[in-house]
Amino acid sequence: MLHQRAPPVLAMALQPISLLSLMLVWGCVAASSPWHTAVAPPLDLQIIDPGLLGPLDIEWKPPPNIQTSNDCTVKYKCEYRNAGDREWKVIFTRKLKLRVGFDLSRIAEVKVQTLLKGWCTNDVELQSEWVHATFRVPLQGKLESEVQNFHCVYHDWEYLKCTWQPGLLAPRGVNYGLYYWYEGLEHAVQCDNYIQDHGINMGCMLQNLSQAEYRDLSICVNGSVAGTSLRPLYATLRLHNLAKPSPPQQLVVSMSAAEELRVVWSPPGGQTPPQCLEYEVQLAEEQREAKAAWASMPTQVETAFTISRANQSRVSCVRVRGRTNSFCADEGFWSEWTQECFSVTRKEVKQLFILIPVILGLSSSLLIFMLIGQCKKRSPAGKPLHTLVGC
């Protein structure tokens, strides 16, 4: 059977129609495809300082014409850091506002992007471009006017003691002030118990900080003199990482029948949670003319320790100290050492104490026999020994 070809004129007329149909079909597919969906970034990203000495508010507005429904959700990825830090901290949220902590002595950097996922994207997460913002507290005073050697210790989980030294370019008569804030306070609070040296504030004692434990404690130390402001110092502290307990109490050392040293003590006073403590035991031993050398035992959470002594001829001293353990803090300060010591009598001295009575007894008996022998030699025949003078 022969097939007839379409006339050339008709075939040429059909080509534009087929091309147009193909374009229309492709356009419909592309319009309905999730890959055609473009996600716009957030608008009006801002960083606002609420005056809390470290925490900053990050705010933005949603992108325009964003598709939202039960089958398509919008959230935001926020990354932030201080200038100079290698890593960004990341937060995913559906909110339009965050409050995060920064070191205000350095520039704060923030970037936010939109994330869209759901039916409208064929369950593929689409990401917008990043929007960026920075913030820096207006600089005042020279860097060398900032206080030096700022140091804080949380003693016995009861009070925080912070000290500092004047800046290199701080003029005489400078007036320093310490301000602090933690979540739960409405605004920053000034220290009301300063440590002074010749009338100048050189430290601060803060009490009743239990609500600030395991939270960021923001601190600022600033100063001024004759209307001239100095460079402020900003710090963010974690109290549990600054804890320093008192030395352990009631240290008792005893010797067992198996010649083992048994060391027992009680946790320190104060508000330090006993379950948050670990201890280090040190034993000093000396032999002959050698100086005593301290040997540390493995740290432990128990308040008792048994030490096996291989050489019984040494004089020993035991001391113990404590600090916050890894279950309650990332780090902490060791307490001072206990001051109690004890002595273990040397082995050869013990043996000497046993031999002395035996030697004395034998010597006395020998002396008596010698005297009796001498008296017998001097005694005339027939006279009793007791009548001889001097015998």
C-alpha positions as a Python dict, from the first residue, in 0.01 Angstrom:
ca = {
    (1, 'M'): (0, 0, 0),
    (2, 'L'): (142, 331, -98),
    (3, 'H'): (156, 623, 151),
    (4, 'Q'): (92, 963, 14),
    (5, 'R'): (313, 1249, 126),
    (6, 'A'): (155, 1577, 238),
    (7, 'P'): (195, 1851, -9),
    (8, 'P'): (507, 2059, 56),
    (9, 'V'): (306, 2373, 113),
    (10, 'L'): (91, 2207, 384),
    (11, 'A'): (395, 2060, 565),
    (12, 'M'): (556, 2402, 579),
    (13, 'A'): (237, 2551, 724),
    (14, 'L'): (221, 2290, 1003),
    (15, 'Q'): (578, 2351, 1130),
    (16, 'P'): (506, 2688, 1305),
    (17, 'I'): (194, 2545, 1468),
    (18, 'S'): (385, 2244, 1610),
    (19, 'L'): (662, 2467, 1739),
    (20, 'L'): (413, 2698, 1908),
    (21, 'S'): (233, 2403, 2071),
    (22, 'L'): (562, 2268, 2201),
    (23, 'M'): (649, 2605, 2352),
    (24, 'L'): (311, 2635, 2520),
    (25, 'V'): (340, 2286, 2671),
    (26, 'W'): (694, 2356, 2794),
    (27, 'G'): (580, 2686, 2943),
    (28, 'C'): (301, 2518, 3137),
    (29, 'V'): (535, 2250, 3268),
    (30, 'A'): (797, 2505, 3365),
    (31, 'A'): (540, 2728, 3538),
    (32, 'S'): (411, 2436, 3744),
    (33, 'S'): (759, 2299, 3820),
    (34, 'P'): (897, 2362, 4173),
    (35, 'W'): (1234, 2450, 4026),
    (36, 'H'): (1077, 2758, 3871),
    (37, 'T'): (992, 2891, 4221),
    (38, 'A'): (1230, 3165, 4335),
    (39, 'V'): (1269, 3238, 4708),
    (40, 'A'): (1325, 3598, 4806),
    (41, 'P'): (1551, 3688, 5101),
    (42, 'P'): (1421, 3857, 5419),
    (43, 'L'): (1379, 4232, 5418),
    (44, 'D'): (1511, 4510, 5645),
    (45, 'L'): (1758, 4307, 5853),
    (46, 'Q'): (1852, 4508, 6163),
    (47, 'I'): (2068, 4465, 6474),
    (48, 'I'): (1943, 4661, 6776),
    (49, 'D'): (2120, 4712, 7110),
    (50, 'P'): (1871, 4692, 7399),
    (51, 'G'): (2136, 4809, 7646),
    (52, 'L'): (2191, 4471, 7814),
    (53, 'L'): (2572, 4476, 7788),
    (54, 'G'): (2599, 4191, 7540),
    (55, 'P'): (2271, 4053, 7404),
    (56, 'L'): (2156, 4212, 7077),
    (57, 'D'): (1818, 4191, 6907),
    (58, 'I'): (1817, 4070, 6545),
    (59, 'E'): (1503, 4161, 6349),
    (60, 'W'): (1386, 4128, 5990),
    (61, 'K'): (1070, 4125, 5779),
    (62, 'P'): (938, 3838, 5567),
    (63, 'P'): (1007, 3848, 5193),
    (64, 'P'): (725, 3977, 4972),
    (65, 'N'): (482, 3738, 4797),
    (66, 'I'): (609, 3442, 4996),
    (67, 'Q'): (401, 3128, 4944),
    (68, 'T'): (261, 2997, 5270),
    (69, 'S'): (8, 2723, 5330),
    (70, 'N'): (-32, 2408, 5530),
    (71, 'D'): (164, 2226, 5263),
    (72, 'C'): (442, 2483, 5226),
    (73, 'T'): (634, 2627, 5522),
    (74, 'V'): (872, 2919, 5555),
    (75, 'K'): (1153, 2939, 5809),
    (76, 'Y'): (1475, 3130, 5842),
    (77, 'K'): (1837, 3039, 5895),
    (78, 'C'): (2030, 3292, 6103),
    (79, 'E'): (2408, 3276, 6144),
    (80, 'Y'): (2602, 3512, 6369),
    (81, 'R'): (2949, 3565, 6515),
    (82, 'N'): (3191, 3827, 6634),
    (83, 'A'): (3442, 3956, 6381),
    (84, 'G'): (3755, 3744, 6403),
    (85, 'D'): (3577, 3421, 6503),
    (86, 'R'): (3623, 3131, 6263),
    (87, 'E'): (3289, 2960, 6311),
    (88, 'W'): (2936, 3093, 6277),
    (89, 'K'): (2670, 3003, 6531),
    (90, 'V'): (2349, 2884, 6366),
    (91, 'I'): (1981, 2920, 6460),
    (92, 'F'): (1679, 2793, 6263),
    (93, 'T'): (1353, 2972, 6343),
    (94, 'R'): (1012, 3067, 6211),
    (95, 'K'): (1015, 3388, 6411),
    (96, 'L'): (1117, 3729, 6283),
    (97, 'K'): (1320, 3828, 6589),
    (98, 'L'): (1603, 3676, 6791),
    (99, 'R'): (1811, 3783, 7090),
    (100, 'V'): (2166, 3647, 7100),
    (101, 'G'): (2479, 3735, 7292),
    (102, 'F'): (2788, 3906, 7152),
    (103, 'D'): (3117, 4045, 7273),
    (104, 'L'): (3044, 4414, 7233),
    (105, 'S'): (3412, 4501, 7226),
    (106, 'R'): (3414, 4355, 6872),
    (107, 'I'): (3198, 4392, 6563),
    (108, 'A'): (2886, 4175, 6555),
    (109, 'E'): (2815, 4004, 6222),
    (110, 'V'): (2476, 3857, 6123),
    (111, 'K'): (2335, 3697, 5809),
    (112, 'V'): (1986, 3557, 5744),
    (113, 'Q'): (1827, 3366, 5456),
    (114, 'T'): (1479, 3233, 5374),
    (115, 'L'): (1411, 2859, 5359),
    (116, 'L'): (1102, 2733, 5171),
    (117, 'K'): (987, 2371, 5162),
    (118, 'G'): (665, 2183, 5097),
    (119, 'W'): (419, 2099, 4823),
    (120, 'C'): (500, 2418, 4636),
    (121, 'T'): (864, 2308, 4605),
    (122, 'N'): (796, 1939, 4551),
    (123, 'D'): (928, 1882, 4904),
    (124, 'V'): (1269, 2021, 4808),
    (125, 'E'): (1409, 2291, 5039),
    (126, 'L'): (1482, 2610, 4849),
    (127, 'Q'): (1714, 2874, 4989),
    (128, 'S'): (1726, 3245, 4922),
    (129, 'E'): (2033, 3461, 4899),
    (130, 'W'): (2185, 3581, 5227),
    (131, 'V'): (2123, 3926, 5366),
    (132, 'H'): (2396, 4069, 5591),
    (133, 'A'): (2418, 4322, 5875),
    (134, 'T'): (2685, 4434, 6123),
    (135, 'F'): (2682, 4625, 6450),
    (136, 'R'): (2944, 4788, 6669),
    (137, 'V'): (2916, 4989, 6988),
    (138, 'P'): (3045, 5341, 6918),
    (139, 'L'): (3408, 5349, 7025),
    (140, 'Q'): (3510, 5586, 7302),
    (141, 'G'): (3847, 5640, 7460),
    (142, 'K'): (4173, 5479, 7357),
    (143, 'L'): (4218, 5104, 7382),
    (144, 'E'): (4497, 5147, 7639),
    (145, 'S'): (4249, 5316, 7875),
    (146, 'E'): (4051, 4991, 7917),
    (147, 'V'): (4094, 4818, 8256),
    (148, 'Q'): (4356, 4543, 8276),
    (149, 'N'): (4377, 4200, 8439),
    (150, 'F'): (4002, 4159, 8475),
    (151, 'H'): (3947, 3840, 8675),
    (152, 'C'): (3641, 3684, 8839),
    (153, 'V'): (3598, 3389, 9079),
    (154, 'Y'): (3269, 3240, 9201),
    (155, 'H'): (3354, 3149, 9561),
    (156, 'D'): (3168, 2851, 9710),
    (157, 'W'): (2879, 2916, 9470),
    (158, 'E'): (2786, 3202, 9704),
    (159, 'Y'): (2939, 3523, 9572),
    (160, 'L'): (3125, 3647, 9265),
    (161, 'K'): (3441, 3849, 9319),
    (162, 'C'): (3573, 4043, 9020),
    (163, 'T'): (3891, 4251, 9029),
    (164, 'W'): (4080, 4465, 8778),
    (165, 'Q'): (4367, 4711, 8741),
    (166, 'P'): (4354, 5059, 8586),
    (167, 'G'): (4429, 5088, 8216),
    (168, 'L'): (4773, 5199, 8103),
    (169, 'L'): (4642, 5539, 7993),
    (170, 'A'): (4387, 5581, 8270),
    (171, 'P'): (4438, 5920, 8438),
    (172, 'R'): (4449, 5969, 8812),
    (173, 'G'): (4120, 6001, 8993),
    (174, 'V'): (3941, 5773, 8749),
    (175, 'N'): (3600, 5651, 8861),
    (176, 'Y'): (3523, 5292, 8757),
    (177, 'G'): (3182, 5128, 8758),
    (178, 'L'): (3072, 4767, 8704),
    (179, 'Y'): (2732, 4687, 8553),
    (180, 'Y'): (2581, 4343, 8500),
    (181, 'W'): (2276, 4173, 8348),
    (182, 'Y'): (2139, 3821, 8312),
    (183, 'E'): (1812, 3683, 8180),
    (184, 'G'): (1543, 3765, 8431),
    (185, 'L'): (1657, 4120, 8505),
    (186, 'E'): (1462, 4398, 8340),
    (187, 'H'): (1771, 4613, 8287),
    (188, 'A'): (2141, 4631, 8365),
    (189, 'V'): (2225, 4677, 8735),
    (190, 'Q'): (2525, 4851, 8889),
    (191, 'C'): (2744, 4690, 9155),
    (192, 'D'): (2658, 4806, 9507),
    (193, 'N'): (2959, 4654, 9687),
    (194, 'Y'): (3286, 4780, 9542),
    (195, 'I'): (3638, 4681, 9649),
    (196, 'Q'): (3845, 4998, 9677),
    (197, 'D'): (4214, 5084, 9685),
    (198, 'H'): (4296, 5441, 9790),
    (199, 'G'): (3943, 5544, 9710),
    (200, 'I'): (3942, 5392, 9358),
    (201, 'N'): (3705, 5108, 9265),
    (202, 'M'): (3927, 4809, 9184),
    (203, 'G'): (3677, 4528, 9219),
    (204, 'C'): (3321, 4426, 9297),
    (205, 'M'): (3145, 4163, 9511),
    (206, 'L'): (2816, 4031, 9371),
    (207, 'Q'): (2588, 3810, 9578),
    (208, 'N'): (2251, 3637, 9529),
    (209, 'L'): (2337, 3521, 9177),
    (210, 'S'): (2179, 3175, 9194),
    (211, 'Q'): (1932, 3270, 8920),
    (212, 'A'): (2226, 3353, 8692),
    (213, 'E'): (2382, 3008, 8723),
    (214, 'Y'): (2405, 2822, 8391),
    (215, 'R'): (2314, 3141, 8207),
    (216, 'D'): (2517, 3413, 8040),
    (217, 'L'): (2614, 3686, 8283),
    (218, 'S'): (2696, 4002, 8087),
    (219, 'I'): (2934, 4248, 8251),
    (220, 'C'): (3067, 4589, 8157),
    (221, 'V'): (3339, 4783, 8343),
    (222, 'N'): (3369, 5141, 8231),
    (223, 'G'): (3528, 5454, 8369),
    (224, 'S'): (3537, 5829, 8336),
    (225, 'V'): (3729, 6120, 8479),
    (226, 'A'): (3670, 6492, 8442),
    (227, 'G'): (3402, 6427, 8183),
    (228, 'T'): (3634, 6211, 7969),
    (229, 'S'): (3511, 5859, 7895),
    (230, 'L'): (3743, 5560, 7890),
    (231, 'R'): (3725, 5247, 7677),
    (232, 'P'): (3472, 5007, 7838),
    (233, 'L'): (3545, 4638, 7893),
    (234, 'Y'): (3274, 4384, 7806),
    (235, 'A'): (3272, 4024, 7928),
    (236, 'T'): (3028, 3734, 7922),
    (237, 'L'): (3070, 3491, 8211),
    (238, 'R'): (2933, 3152, 8312),
    (239, 'L'): (2936, 3126, 8691),
    (240, 'H'): (2969, 2747, 8710),
    (241, 'N'): (3291, 2768, 8507),
    (242, 'L'): (3436, 3020, 8756),
    (243, 'A'): (3351, 2828, 9074),
    (244, 'K'): (3618, 2782, 9341),
    (245, 'P'): (3524, 2580, 9651),
    (246, 'S'): (3681, 2605, 9995),
    (247, 'P'): (3928, 2331, 10094),
    (248, 'P'): (3780, 1997, 10203),
    (249, 'Q'): (3713, 1964, 10576),
    (250, 'Q'): (3781, 1713, 10856),
    (251, 'L'): (4068, 1528, 10691),
    (252, 'V'): (4142, 1205, 10879),
    (253, 'V'): (4428, 968, 10799),
    (254, 'S'): (4462, 621, 10952),
    (255, 'M'): (4676, 312, 10903),
    (256, 'S'): (4511, -26, 10848),
    (257, 'A'): (4641, -359, 10968),
    (258, 'A'): (4759, -425, 10612),
    (259, 'E'): (4980, -116, 10628),
    (260, 'E'): (4749, 83, 10398),
    (261, 'L'): (4676, 452, 10445),
    (262, 'R'): (4308, 535, 10467),
    (263, 'V'): (4227, 901, 10388),
    (264, 'V'): (3878, 1035, 10462),
    (265, 'W'): (3744, 1392, 10441),
    (266, 'S'): (3421, 1592, 10423),
    (267, 'P'): (3303, 1822, 10142),
    (268, 'P'): (3375, 2192, 10191),
    (269, 'G'): (3123, 2430, 10339),
    (270, 'G'): (2930, 2688, 10142),
    (271, 'Q'): (2671, 2634, 9871),
    (272, 'T'): (2883, 2416, 9643),
    (273, 'P'): (2667, 2114, 9547),
    (274, 'P'): (2848, 1804, 9684),
    (275, 'Q'): (2761, 1606, 9371),
    (276, 'C'): (2942, 1870, 9163),
    (277, 'L'): (3281, 1815, 9328),
    (278, 'E'): (3584, 1608, 9238),
    (279, 'Y'): (3900, 1574, 9446),
    (280, 'E'): (4272, 1536, 9403),
    (281, 'V'): (4480, 1357, 9667),
    (282, 'Q'): (4854, 1410, 9698),
    (283, 'L'): (5100, 1205, 9900),
    (284, 'A'): (5451, 1326, 9991),
    (285, 'E'): (5712, 1070, 10091),
    (286, 'E'): (6076, 1112, 10179),
    (287, 'Q'): (6349, 854, 10222),
    (288, 'R'): (6679, 907, 10399),
    (289, 'E'): (6816, 1248, 10300),
    (290, 'A'): (6601, 1293, 9990),
    (291, 'K'): (6350, 1577, 9975),
    (292, 'A'): (5981, 1495, 9987),
    (293, 'A'): (5820, 1471, 9643),
    (294, 'W'): (5446, 1510, 9594),
    (295, 'A'): (5272, 1235, 9401),
    (296, 'S'): (4917, 1293, 9273),
    (297, 'M'): (4652, 1024, 9284),
    (298, 'P'): (4377, 1004, 9017),
    (299, 'T'): (4094, 1251, 9069),
    (300, 'Q'): (3772, 1110, 9206),
    (301, 'V'): (3428, 1212, 9330),
    (302, 'E'): (3433, 1000, 9647),
    (303, 'T'): (3543, 1149, 9980),
    (304, 'A'): (3766, 855, 10080),
    (305, 'F'): (4085, 713, 9940),
    (306, 'T'): (4305, 414, 10022),
    (307, 'I'): (4677, 429, 9947),
    (308, 'S'): (4885, 113, 9932),
    (309, 'R'): (5237, 184, 10057),
    (310, 'A'): (5504, -41, 9910),
    (311, 'N'): (5785, 104, 10122),
    (312, 'Q'): (5704, 130, 10490),
    (313, 'S'): (6018, 324, 10578),
    (314, 'R'): (5901, 664, 10455),
    (315, 'V'): (5756, 961, 10640),
    (316, 'S'): (5440, 1079, 10459),
    (317, 'C'): (5208, 1378, 10435),
    (318, 'V'): (4865, 1379, 10271),
    (319, 'R'): (4668, 1675, 10140),
    (320, 'V'): (4342, 1708, 9943),
    (321, 'R'): (4181, 1977, 9728),
    (322, 'G'): (3860, 1998, 9525),
    (323, 'R'): (3700, 2164, 9223),
    (324, 'T'): (3379, 2150, 9018),
    (325, 'N'): (3365, 1826, 8820),
    (326, 'S'): (3289, 1777, 8450),
    (327, 'F'): (2926, 1688, 8521),
    (328, 'C'): (2853, 2042, 8639),
    (329, 'A'): (3102, 2263, 8454),
    (330, 'D'): (3342, 2277, 8162),
    (331, 'E'): (3618, 2407, 8388),
    (332, 'G'): (3674, 2560, 8730),
    (333, 'F'): (3930, 2663, 8990),
    (334, 'W'): (4095, 2423, 9233),
    (335, 'S'): (4046, 2498, 9601),
    (336, 'E'): (4340, 2554, 9832),
    (337, 'W'): (4503, 2242, 9977),
    (338, 'T'): (4413, 2108, 10318),
    (339, 'Q'): (4689, 2179, 10569),
    (340, 'E'): (4678, 1862, 10781),
    (341, 'C'): (4980, 1630, 10773),
    (342, 'F'): (5066, 1308, 10953),
    (343, 'S'): (5378, 1099, 11021),
    (344, 'V'): (5437, 729, 10980),
    (345, 'T'): (5717, 595, 11200),
    (346, 'R'): (6008, 454, 11008),
    (347, 'K'): (6027, 76, 10992),
    (348, 'E'): (6377, 64, 11131),
    (349, 'V'): (6272, 288, 11423),
    (350, 'K'): (5990, 46, 11503),
    (351, 'Q'): (6238, -241, 11505),
    (352, 'L'): (6475, -41, 11724),
    (353, 'F'): (6199, 24, 11978),
    (354, 'I'): (6144, -352, 11998),
    (355, 'L'): (6514, -438, 12038),
    (356, 'I'): (6598, -177, 12306),
    (357, 'P'): (6408, -352, 12594),
    (358, 'V'): (6560, -686, 12497),
    (359, 'I'): (6912, -543, 12491),
    (360, 'L'): (6861, -361, 12819),
    (361, 'G'): (6731, -681, 12982),
    (362, 'L'): (7024, -888, 12863),
    (363, 'S'): (7272, -620, 12968),
    (364, 'S'): (7123, -600, 13317),
    (365, 'S'): (7137, -976, 13363),
    (366, 'L'): (7496, -990, 13243),
    (367, 'L'): (7596, -708, 13479),
    (368, 'I'): (7436, -885, 13777),
    (369, 'F'): (7618, -1210, 13697),
    (370, 'M'): (7947, -1021, 13669),
    (371, 'L'): (7896, -854, 14008),
    (372, 'I'): (7812, -1186, 14170),
    (373, 'G'): (8123, -1338, 14020),
    (374, 'Q'): (8342, -1057, 14155),
    (375, 'C'): (8191, -1089, 14502),
    (376, 'K'): (8257, -1463, 14512),
    (377, 'K'): (8622, -1403, 14435),
    (378, 'R'): (8659, -1146, 14720),
    (379, 'S'): (8457, -1343, 14983),
    (380, 'P'): (8667, -1522, 15266),
    (381, 'A'): (8581, -1879, 15333),
    (382, 'G'): (8293, -1932, 15568),
    (383, 'K'): (8149, -1578, 15547),
    (384, 'P'): (7821, -1508, 15375),
    (385, 'L'): (7821, -1276, 15078),
    (386, 'H'): (7579, -1028, 15232),
    (387, 'T'): (7830, -939, 15505),
    (388, 'L'): (8082, -812, 15253),
    (389, 'V'): (8080, -437, 15225),
    (390, 'G'): (8015, -315, 14871),
    (391, 'C'): (7880, -647, 14745),
}
